[in-house]
Amino acid sequence: MAKRGQNEGSIYKRADGRWAAAINLGYQDGKLKRKTFYGTTQAEVKGKLVAALHDQQKGLPIPTERQTLAQFLDQWLADVAQPSVRPKTYRTYHDLIEHHIRPALGKKQLVKLSPQDVQSFLNKKLQSGLSAKTVKHINDTLRAALNVAMKWGLVHRNVATLINPPRIQKQEMKIFTPEQAKAFLESVKGHRLEALFIMALTLGLRRGELLGLRWSDVDLDAATLRVNFALQRCDGELQLVEPKTEKSRRALPLPALLVVALRAHRTRQLEDRLALGSNWQETRFVFTSTIGTPMEPRNLNRMFDALLINAKLPKIRFHDLRHSCATMLLSQGVPQRTLMEILGHSQISLTMNTYSHVLPEMTRAAIGVMDSVLGGK
């Protein structure tokens, strides 16, 4: 075959009958680096060489290490995920990788991982009985890791973005009507955590944000509070962690009924502290166990379920108090941007997508205003 020109790479047949193509990558640490591609035919290695030369001309990196996906994911967990996400999120990433991604794809070379590999892997996970939501979380984790691999120049594309993700059926949101919300608050009057339930329904705080609230975050005279932390159970311990997103760290005004409830709650807590004496454990949290310790999130869920039964109200999740709050605010004409700030959402699209069920009736009400302006009936 004709001799190839300078910087065009080389193609040759090995003694074992296989074909090889090599390309110079330039000098690194004083040594000339080369990348070699192998194949069973001349045409196969030529195709690989042409693709590599094309990437080189575009300034794209050409990976040279035989790193496996498992090796890369270990580094990603240690150097990227753990320092940047909340402990519970890191634990989720770790478990999804250990139990699902590593056993199936871990031995694959990172640069050879293909969209077909990922699609087949996800399909098998669905067929094994995993929910579509869990399979989507698996792919989301892989996608996040491979985004970093692209930034580091280890791969040219993120194959986890090139597959058809599992379709998740959106469940109908269960919320309190305004009448049910009033009935619930009436049923918890005098309860030691009455203020917590009022706060959940009026401000829409997440469970962890409620339980991570400290008295230093609350100014009853100014009728404001700041969401600075969330309480989560991770690795067997209750921990104060950063809020879910940067937007989750927020300042909120307090409605009058909540100020009244918090003053009564503080008085009750001080009485409990005096009654228990040395048995009281001071943690400075607003909402605590009966002896002052941080409150176990699952205990709050169980308490809420029991209160619903006693009040003869429909069963909803504790988190649905947040959805109930948002829906009531939207239905009263609170702008979506304002609701986004109250809930601590990172993007307005998240607010609109989550509460899209309220928007049609808001639109009808808004258009109905034109009748009163222009004299329609």
Helices and strands as residue ranges (DSSP letters): E 10-13, E 19-28, E 31-39, H 42-57, H 69-76, I 77-81, H 82-84, H 87-96, I 97-101, H 102-105, G 110-112, H 115-127, H 132-151, G 159-161, H 178-187, H 194-203, H 207-211, G 215-217, E 218-219, E 224-227, E 230-234, E 237-241, G 246-248, E 250-253, H 256-276, G 277-279, H 297-311, H 320-331, H 336-343, H 348-354, H 359-374
